[in-house]
């Protein structure tokens, strides 16, 4: 059996068994952190499609996470089941992503990054000021409203470990979709665009439509994560979807390895998981220096391992070729 298959099986068994061990030892905080880590992993896998596969620098990804979260809360308060909200959220998130991408994907590099950054901030400000829809800074649900519990047949999800397994299920689906996409003809088109848009267009790839499709698919991942998060936590406000959260996601990809699914998950674990697991041990003072530690880690990775800790084989080869050509 290949090492890669052994690693996948080991990771799967660990993901299933570890929360049960933590629950048996009454370590409920760790289970909550694992669930949060799963949400970040879904976001990173989605963002990896644009940044890692296609080479589109997106600094406003949290806007679509917010859209999914608000759709989830608003529709759930109206009495709509979570299982109906999921496809609605995917559709609306993809539609907003399309409306943003259609005009702005003509831009490249820094210009695209600035536009996506601006969209993220515009979204946050709208959520903060559209009181009639989002209840502004007071958040949702409003007083007297409730979020419908998620039911699977006759079983109702009530605590963190139940939601953890729901998150793991959707993370597994996201990984499968991303993996199949990466190794498909469309995925190779994404990579061709990342390497050289002009050469990709000359080889017959419709660059505009392909970039737009990557943009839309990644936005659907963000909306999915937002809807799950909203039902799990049961409350959202605009302060949860800031520009710095988008930068946080990009840092996860850079440290883990852009273009790599395992790298995206590792980056999420390092930046979102480890600090929270260390909080009870090191105390609140550690949190005050967290961003300094992240910054130093990012500098070290970029200097000594620019391809990330778990890079994709294809991107790792590209970086070596570029280094040799210099």
TIDRENMI-897552 format. One line per field, with one value per residue (C-alpha): residue number from 1; x, y, z. Coordinates in steps of 0.25 Angstrom, whole numbers. Layout:
N
n (NUM,...)
px (X,...)
py (Y,...)
pz (Z,...)
END
This chain:
326
n (1,2,3,4,5,6,7,8,9,10,11,12,13,14,15,16,17,18,19,20,21,22,23,24,25,26,27,28,29,30,31,32,33,34,35,36,37,38,39,40,41,42,43,44,45,46,47,48,49,50,51,52,53,54,55,56,57,58,59,60,61,62,63,64,65,66,67,68,69,70,71,72,73,74,75,76,77,78,79,80,81,82,83,84,85,86,87,88,89,90,91,92,93,94,95,96,97,98,99,100,101,102,103,104,105,106,107,108,109,110,111,112,113,114,115,116,117,118,119,120,121,122,123,124,125,126,127,128,129,130,131,132,133,134,135,136,137,138,139,140,141,142,143,144,145,146,147,148,149,150,151,152,153,154,155,156,157,158,159,160,161,162,163,164,165,166,167,168,169,170,171,172,173,174,175,176,177,178,179,180,181,182,183,184,185,186,187,188,189,190,191,192,193,194,195,196,197,198,199,200,201,202,203,204,205,206,207,208,209,210,211,212,213,214,215,216,217,218,219,220,221,222,223,224,225,226,227,228,229,230,231,232,233,234,235,236,237,238,239,240,241,242,243,244,245,246,247,248,249,250,251,252,253,254,255,256,257,258,259,260,261,262,263,264,265,266,267,268,269,270,271,272,273,274,275,276,277,278,279,280,281,282,283,284,285,286,287,288,289,290,291,292,293,294,295,296,297,298,299,300,301,302,303,304,305,306,307,308,309,310,311,312,313,314,315,316,317,318,319,320,321,322,323,324,325,326)
px (0,5,9,-1,-12,-7,-7,-21,-27,-19,-25,-39,-38,-32,-43,-54,-48,-41,-54,-59,-47,-48,-62,-59,-49,-59,-50,-62,-54,-44,-56,-61,-47,-47,-61,-55,-43,-52,-59,-46,-42,-54,-51,-37,-40,-50,-40,-29,-37,-35,-21,-15,-20,-23,-14,-24,-21,-34,-34,-49,-53,-59,-70,-76,-74,-83,-93,-95,-96,-106,-114,-114,-119,-129,-136,-135,-142,-153,-155,-147,-139,-124,-124,-132,-124,-111,-114,-120,-108,-99,-107,-107,-93,-89,-98,-92,-78,-82,-87,-74,-65,-71,-66,-53,-46,-41,-31,-19,-10,-10,-22,-31,-26,-30,-44,-47,-42,-52,-63,-61,-61,-73,-80,-77,-81,-95,-97,-94,-104,-115,-123,-136,-129,-117,-121,-108,-97,-107,-106,-116,-125,-133,-140,-151,-145,-139,-130,-136,-128,-122,-129,-124,-136,-141,-127,-125,-111,-110,-96,-82,-78,-91,-87,-73,-77,-86,-74,-65,-75,-76,-61,-59,-69,-61,-48,-54,-59,-46,-38,-46,-46,-31,-29,-39,-38,-43,-33,-22,-28,-27,-13,-9,-16,-8,5,3,-10,-6,0,-13,-21,-13,-14,-30,-34,-45,-38,-49,-59,-50,-45,-60,-63,-52,-57,-71,-68,-59,-70,-79,-70,-69,-85,-85,-76,-84,-97,-92,-85,-97,-106,-95,-92,-106,-102,-95,-91,-82,-70,-68,-65,-54,-43,-33,-40,-38,-23,-23,-28,-18,-7,-12,-10,4,9,2,5,-3,-9,-9,-22,-14,-6,-18,-23,-9,-9,-23,-18,-5,-12,-26,-24,-11,-13,-26,-21,-9,-18,-22,-7,0,-11,-18,-4,0,-12,-6,6,-1,0,14,17,9,17,30,25,21,34,42,33,34,50,53,41,33,25,19,20,12,12,6,16,13,15,27,33,29,36,49,49,48,59,68,65,69)
py (0,14,23,33,23,20,35,37,25,29,43,38,28,40,49,39,34,46,54,42,41,56,54,42,51,63,72,79,91,83,77,91,95,83,87,101,95,87,100,107,95,95,110,107,96,106,117,108,107,121,124,110,105,117,127,138,146,147,156,157,142,144,152,139,132,143,142,127,130,141,133,121,129,137,125,116,127,126,111,106,93,93,82,92,104,97,97,111,116,109,116,130,129,125,136,147,141,141,156,160,152,155,169,168,156,164,169,162,162,173,180,168,166,181,179,166,173,185,175,168,182,186,173,175,190,186,175,185,195,188,187,183,170,167,174,182,181,174,161,150,144,155,154,144,137,123,115,102,90,81,67,55,46,45,49,64,70,77,78,81,66,64,77,72,60,68,77,65,60,73,74,60,64,77,69,59,70,78,66,61,76,77,64,67,74,87,86,85,97,105,101,105,119,120,118,127,132,136,122,116,124,121,106,107,110,120,128,137,126,117,127,131,116,115,127,123,109,114,124,112,106,119,119,105,107,120,112,101,111,119,107,102,114,120,134,143,158,166,166,151,154,164,167,161,148,147,150,139,129,133,131,117,114,120,113,100,100,106,97,85,80,74,87,95,86,86,102,102,93,101,115,112,99,100,114,109,96,104,114,106,103,116,125,138,145,136,141,155,151,141,150,153,138,136,147,141,128,133,140,127,119,129,129,115,107,117,105,103,91,81,87,80,73,81,95,90,86,100,107,99,101,116,116,108,118,129)
pz (0,-4,7,2,4,18,22,17,24,37,36,34,46,54,50,54,67,73,77,84,93,96,100,109,116,116,108,101,97,88,81,78,73,64,58,56,49,40,36,33,25,16,14,10,1,-6,-7,-12,-25,-28,-22,-23,-36,-44,-38,-35,-23,-15,-2,0,1,15,8,2,16,21,10,13,28,27,17,27,38,31,24,37,45,34,37,25,28,27,16,7,11,6,-9,-8,-1,-12,-23,-17,-13,-27,-33,-25,-28,-43,-42,-36,-45,-59,-59,-50,-55,-67,-56,-52,-40,-30,-37,-35,-21,-18,-24,-17,-4,-7,-9,4,12,4,8,23,23,16,26,37,32,26,39,32,27,35,48,47,57,67,59,56,60,65,79,77,65,66,57,54,59,48,47,40,39,54,60,64,65,79,83,77,75,66,58,57,50,41,37,35,25,17,18,12,1,-2,-2,-12,-21,-21,-24,-35,-41,-39,-47,-58,-71,-65,-54,-64,-71,-57,-55,-70,-67,-54,-61,-73,-78,-92,-94,-89,-98,-110,-107,-108,-94,-92,-81,-77,-75,-68,-58,-56,-53,-43,-36,-35,-30,-19,-15,-14,-4,4,5,9,21,25,25,34,43,45,49,58,66,65,64,54,53,43,52,49,34,34,24,34,33,18,20,31,20,10,21,23,8,7,20,16,1,-10,-20,-10,-3,9,10,11,22,29,28,35,46,48,49,54,62,69,76,81,86,93,99,112,114,111,116,109,109,97,89,90,82,73,61,63,63,51,44,47,43,30,27,31,21,10,11,13,7,-2,-8,6,16,7,-7,-19,-27,-40,-33,-26,-39,-45,-33,-35,-50,-48,-38,-47,-59,-50)
END
